């Protein structure tokens, strides 16, 4: 199966660049990463009034009575482990809401369980609840999705949503995470949550972890900000400094998502590269050399103050194992 990175983004505010839905070959070692399919649907943004999340005292100034129409342009890279045709990562995009979920394999595979199903179901359920509740209630949607997921398995979870005032809110449980880049500066990052090295907090069967244990995300965004939501396949192979440098030179969300995914894939199979995962292993007293091969899911949103942008709706789908 030829490797490729598929994504959706907008070349101009009102025109969908449909060519971005077609597979494009990756470069260098990234070509060893199998590509997974996605359902991609474009819909007009819901014009009905939104319910606003209660931020307490986070916002010091009174918001305007007539909110600006803040939207996201979206790009993504969705790559499986280089030794697999498919992986355990899942993601969704629904308007101004994003979620990534890193399914846990290992013990579940020995029990005859497909470890992909839990994370994929979590992504699908969260997207459905976002459709009902709105992007500004993405945390509530994730809670309801976790409560209704009857699959056996486990997964990390990271969801964010932006409201009509460009306020970002969400929650992260585990070692996926969010980065916000403004210009050439990192203005926010989530912190990895692990019980011990390489054992992240996770939802699911036999897990005592809960979404309420996750780190809350509450940030005010500006036009031009990059919001990067990704699984550990990116962060284990790309430092924050590298991510910021690439974001500072990117022209659109598609370009940045592709560049991050491709660079992480190359480094993941480089045994000479001193990766963030290798550095963390050394601190934990674990021997490891090079990058860390894994599923890589990167969803990039660029904040736009243009109400004419079309809404993006994406849901990862399972390929044959």
C-alpha positions in Angstrom: 0.0 0.0 0.0 1.5 3.3 -1.1 2.0 5.7 1.7 0.5 9.2 1.5 -0.7 12.1 3.6 -4.3 13.1 3.0 -5.8 16.3 4.3 -8.4 18.9 3.9 -7.8 22.6 3.9 -9.0 25.8 2.2 -6.8 27.6 -0.3 -9.1 30.7 -0.1 -11.7 31.7 2.4 -14.7 30.5 0.4 -13.2 27.9 -2.0 -12.4 24.4 -1.0 -9.1 23.1 -2.5 -10.5 19.7 -3.5 -7.2 18.5 -4.8 -6.1 18.3 -1.2 -8.4 15.3 -0.8 -6.2 13.2 -3.1 -3.2 11.2 -1.9 0.2 12.8 -2.4 3.4 10.8 -2.0 5.5 11.4 1.1 9.2 12.1 0.9 12.1 10.1 2.3 11.5 7.6 5.1 7.9 8.9 5.5 7.0 6.7 2.5 7.2 3.7 4.9 4.2 4.9 6.7 0.9 3.4 5.4 -1.9 5.9 4.8 -5.4 5.5 6.3 -8.7 6.6 4.8 -11.0 9.3 6.1 -14.6 10.3 5.5 -14.5 13.9 4.4 -17.7 16.0 4.2 -18.0 19.7 3.7 -21.1 21.4 5.2 -22.2 25.0 5.7 -21.6 26.2 9.2 -24.6 26.2 11.5 -26.0 29.7 11.8 -28.0 29.1 15.0 -26.9 30.8 18.3 -24.3 29.0 20.3 -24.3 28.1 23.9 -21.3 29.7 25.5 -19.0 27.8 27.8 -18.7 29.3 31.4 -15.1 30.3 31.8 -15.5 31.9 35.2 -13.0 34.6 35.8 -10.7 33.5 32.9 -11.8 36.4 30.7 -11.1 39.8 32.2 -12.8 41.9 29.6 -16.5 42.0 28.6 -17.0 40.3 25.2 -18.7 42.3 22.5 -22.5 42.0 22.1 -22.1 41.0 18.5 -19.4 38.3 18.3 -17.0 38.1 15.4 -17.3 35.1 13.1 -14.1 33.2 14.0 -13.4 30.0 12.0 -10.7 27.5 11.4 -9.0 26.4 8.2 -7.9 22.8 8.7 -5.0 20.5 7.6 -4.2 17.0 8.8 -1.7 14.2 8.5 -2.8 10.7 9.4 -0.1 8.0 9.2 0.0 4.5 10.6 2.9 2.8 12.3 5.5 1.9 9.6 5.2 -1.8 10.4 1.4 -1.8 10.1 -1.1 -1.2 7.4 -3.4 0.5 9.9 -3.0 1.9 13.4 -4.8 2.6 16.7 -5.0 6.5 16.3 -8.3 8.1 15.5 -9.4 11.7 15.0 -12.3 14.0 14.0 -12.9 17.5 13.0 -16.4 19.0 13.3 -16.5 22.7 12.5 -14.4 24.5 15.1 -13.9 21.3 17.2 -11.0 18.8 17.0 -10.3 15.5 18.8 -7.4 13.0 18.6 -7.4 9.6 20.3 -4.5 7.2 20.7 -5.7 3.7 21.1 -3.7 1.3 23.3 -2.7 -2.1 22.0 -0.6 -4.6 23.9 -2.7 -6.5 26.4 -5.9 -6.1 24.5 -4.5 -7.8 21.4 -3.6 -10.9 23.4 -7.2 -11.1 24.5 -8.4 -11.2 20.8 -9.6 -7.6 20.9 -9.1 -5.2 18.0 -7.4 -2.2 19.8 -8.5 0.2 17.0 -12.2 -0.1 17.8 -12.2 1.8 21.1 -10.4 4.9 19.9 -12.3 5.0 16.6 -15.6 4.7 18.4 -14.6 7.4 20.9 -13.8 9.7 17.9 -17.1 9.0 16.2 -19.2 9.4 19.3 -17.5 12.6 20.3 -18.1 14.1 16.8 -21.8 13.1 17.0 -22.2 14.8 20.4 -20.4 17.9 19.1 -22.9 18.1 16.3 -25.7 18.2 18.9 -24.0 20.4 21.5 -21.7 22.7 19.4 -18.0 23.1 19.3 -18.0 25.2 22.4 -19.2 22.2 24.4 -16.6 19.8 23.1 -15.6 18.8 26.6 -19.1 17.8 27.5 -19.3 15.9 24.2 -16.1 14.0 25.1 -17.5 13.1 28.5 -20.7 11.7 26.9 -18.8 9.9 24.3 -16.6 8.1 26.9 -19.7 7.2 28.9 -21.4 5.6 25.9 -18.4 3.8 24.4 -19.1 0.1 24.8 -16.1 -1.2 23.0 -13.3 -3.1 24.9 -10.0 -1.3 24.8 -8.4 1.9 26.0 -7.3 5.3 24.5 -5.9 8.7 25.4 -8.1 11.6 24.6 -7.5 15.2 23.5 -10.3 17.5 22.4 -10.5 21.3 21.8 -13.2 23.6 20.5 -13.4 27.3 19.7 -16.4 29.5 20.3 -17.6 32.6 18.5 -15.3 34.9 20.6 -12.2 32.9 19.6 -12.0 31.3 23.0 -10.4 27.9 23.0 -11.4 25.3 25.5 -10.9 21.6 25.8 -9.3 18.8 27.8 -6.3 16.5 27.4 -5.9 13.1 29.1 -2.6 11.2 28.4 0.3 12.0 26.2 -1.4 13.4 23.1 -1.6 17.2 23.3 -2.1 20.7 22.1 0.3 23.4 21.1 -0.6 27.0 20.2 1.9 29.0 18.2 1.6 32.7 17.6 4.1 34.2 15.2 7.4 32.6 16.3 6.4 31.9 19.9 4.8 28.9 21.7 2.1 30.5 23.8 0.5 27.4 25.2 1.2 23.6 25.5 -0.5 20.8 27.4 1.6 18.7 29.8 2.0 14.9 29.2 0.2 12.8 31.8 1.8 9.4 32.6 1.7 7.0 35.5 5.3 6.1 34.6 7.5 6.3 31.6 5.6 5.4 28.4 2.4 4.6 30.3 0.0 7.5 29.7 -3.3 8.2 31.5 -6.1 6.5 29.4 -9.8 6.0 29.3 -11.2 2.5 28.8 -11.6 -1.1 30.0 -9.8 -1.9 33.3 -8.6 1.7 33.6 -9.2 3.7 36.8 -8.4 7.0 34.9 -11.2 9.4 34.0 -11.5 12.3 31.7 -11.9 14.5 34.8 -8.2 13.8 35.6 -7.2 15.5 32.3 -5.7 19.0 31.9 -8.2 21.7 31.1 -7.5 23.9 28.1 -8.7 27.6 28.3 -7.0 30.1 26.0 -7.9 33.2 24.1 -6.9 33.0 20.4 -6.0 35.6 17.8 -6.2 35.7 14.1 -3.3 33.8 12.6 -2.7 31.5 15.6 -1.8 27.9 14.9 -3.6 25.3 17.0 -1.8 22.0 16.7 -3.6 18.9 18.1 -1.6 15.6 17.8 -0.9 12.2 19.2 2.4 11.3 20.8 3.7 10.1 17.4 4.4 13.7 16.7 5.6 14.9 20.1 7.9 11.9 20.6 9.8 12.8 17.5 9.5 16.6 17.2 10.5 19.1 19.9 8.4 22.2 20.6 11.3 24.3 19.2 11.1 22.4 15.9 7.3 22.7 15.8 7.4 26.4 16.4 10.1 26.9 13.7 8.0 25.0 11.1 4.8 26.9 12.0 6.6 30.2 11.7 7.3 29.5 8.1 4.1 27.7 7.0 1.7 29.4 4.7 -1.4 27.4 5.4 -2.7 24.5 7.6 -2.3 21.9 4.9 1.4 22.7 4.4 2.1 22.7 8.1 0.2 19.4 8.9 2.0 17.7 6.0 5.4 19.1 7.0 5.0 18.0 10.6 3.8 14.6 9.8 6.5 13.9 7.2 9.3 15.2 9.4 8.1 13.1 12.4 7.8 10.0 10.2 11.4 10.4 9.0 12.8 10.9 12.5 10.7 8.1 13.9 12.8 5.5 12.0 16.1 7.3 12.4 18.2 5.4 14.9 20.8 8.2 15.1 18.4 11.0 15.9 18.3 12.2 19.5 14.5 12.3 19.8 12.3 13.8 22.6 11.3 10.2 23.4 15.0 9.1 23.7 15.7 12.0 26.0 12.7 11.1 28.2 13.8 7.5 28.2 17.2 8.5 29.5 15.7 10.6 32.3 13.6 7.5 33.2 16.7 5.2 33.2 15.5 3.4 30.1 17.8 2.6 27.2 16.5 3.8 23.9 18.2 5.0 20.7 16.7 7.2 18.0 13.2 8.1 17.2 10.0 6.3 18.2 8.0 4.6 15.4 4.3 5.0 16.0 1.1 6.1 14.5 1.3 9.8 13.7 -1.8 12.0 13.8 -1.6 15.7 13.4 -4.5 18.1 13.0 -3.6 21.8 12.4 -6.1 24.6 12.7 -5.4 28.2 11.7 -7.5 30.8 13.3 -9.3 33.0 10.7 -11.6 36.0 11.3 -13.5 35.3 8.1 -17.1 34.1 8.4 -17.2 32.9 4.7 -15.0 29.9 5.4 -16.8 26.6 4.9 -17.1 24.2 7.8 -14.9 21.1 7.8 -16.2 17.7 8.9 -13.8 14.8 9.1 -13.8 11.4 10.7 -11.0 8.8 10.5 -12.0 5.4 9.3 -10.5 2.0 9.7 -8.5 0.4 6.9 -8.1 -3.4 6.7 -5.5 -4.6 9.2 
